[in-house]
Amino acid sequence: MINSRDINELTTETKLHCIAFVAACKVHNIDIIITSTYRDLESQAALYAQGRTKRGDIVTDAKPGQSFHNFRVAFDFAPVLNGKLQYNNAKLIEQCGLLAEKVGLEWSGRWKSRPERVHCQLPGLSLATLQKQQDLLRLGR
């Protein structure tokens, strides 16, 4: 199972946006850590099972192959204040989200349906397109 935090696991374009996001946060004196980049299908399945067939709260609606993390074009982050992760600090997370948008990322805190406040991804992509590209790569085209 792979649930990476390494930005080198992202596509080149996503990695460059992630670096710019971290730098923008730093300029605004916001410390962040990247908590998730690439997830393989097995890791995605385990997350999807949480709150359904396994103990815990539901943390994702994305089944394996339906998360942008599975295609290396998304990452999750957490602001850090006084050495503690700030998952419940809505104001700080929103500041980060606005900075993400300024560097050209889609911040999912704006999603109408089930917003994910600590998730960013490349904009303008669809799961259908990503899945088709992956299928073509498997076929060697």
Residue pairs with C-beta under 8 A, 6 or more apart in sequence:
1 40
1 42
1 43
1 46
2 38
2 39
2 40
2 42
2 43
3 36
3 39
3 40
3 43
3 47
4 36
4 37
4 38
4 39
5 33
5 34
5 35
5 36
5 37
6 37
6 38
7 15
7 18
7 19
7 34
7 37
7 75
8 15
9 37
9 38
9 72
10 18
10 37
10 38
10 72
10 73
10 75
11 71
11 72
11 73
11 122
13 73
13 122
14 72
14 73
14 74
14 75
14 121
14 122
17 103
17 104
17 105
17 120
17 122
18 34
18 37
18 75
18 120
20 103
20 104
21 77
21 96
21 99
21 100
21 103
21 105
21 120
22 32
22 34
24 99
24 100
24 102
24 103
25 31
25 32
25 79
25 96
25 99
28 95
28 99
30 79
30 92
30 95
30 96
30 99
31 79
31 80
31 81
32 77
32 78
32 79
32 80
32 96
33 77
33 78
33 80
33 85
34 75
34 76
34 77
35 76
35 77
35 78
35 118
36 69
36 75
36 76
37 69
37 72
37 74
37 75
38 69
38 70
38 72
39 47
39 67
39 69
39 70
40 70
41 64
41 65
41 70
42 64
44 60
44 62
44 63
44 64
44 65
44 66
44 67
44 69
44 70
45 63
45 64
46 54
47 59
47 60
47 62
48 60
48 61
48 62
48 63
48 64
50 56
50 57
50 58
50 59
50 60
51 57
51 58
51 59
52 58
60 67
61 114
62 69
64 70
65 131
66 127
67 74
68 74
68 121
68 122
68 125
68 127
68 130
69 75
69 76
71 130
71 134
73 121
73 122
73 125
73 130
74 119
74 120
74 121
74 122
75 119
75 120
75 121
76 116
76 118
76 119
76 120
77 96
77 118
77 120
78 85
78 86
78 87
78 118
79 85
79 86
79 89
79 92
79 93
79 96
80 86
81 89
81 92
86 92
86 93
87 93
87 118
90 117
93 109
93 117
93 118
94 109
94 117
96 118
97 107
97 109
97 110
97 117
97 120
98 107
100 106
100 107
100 120
101 107
104 123
105 120
105 121
105 122
105 123
106 120
106 121
106 122
106 123
106 124
107 119
107 120
108 115
108 116
108 117
108 119
108 120
108 121
109 115
109 116
109 117
109 118
109 119
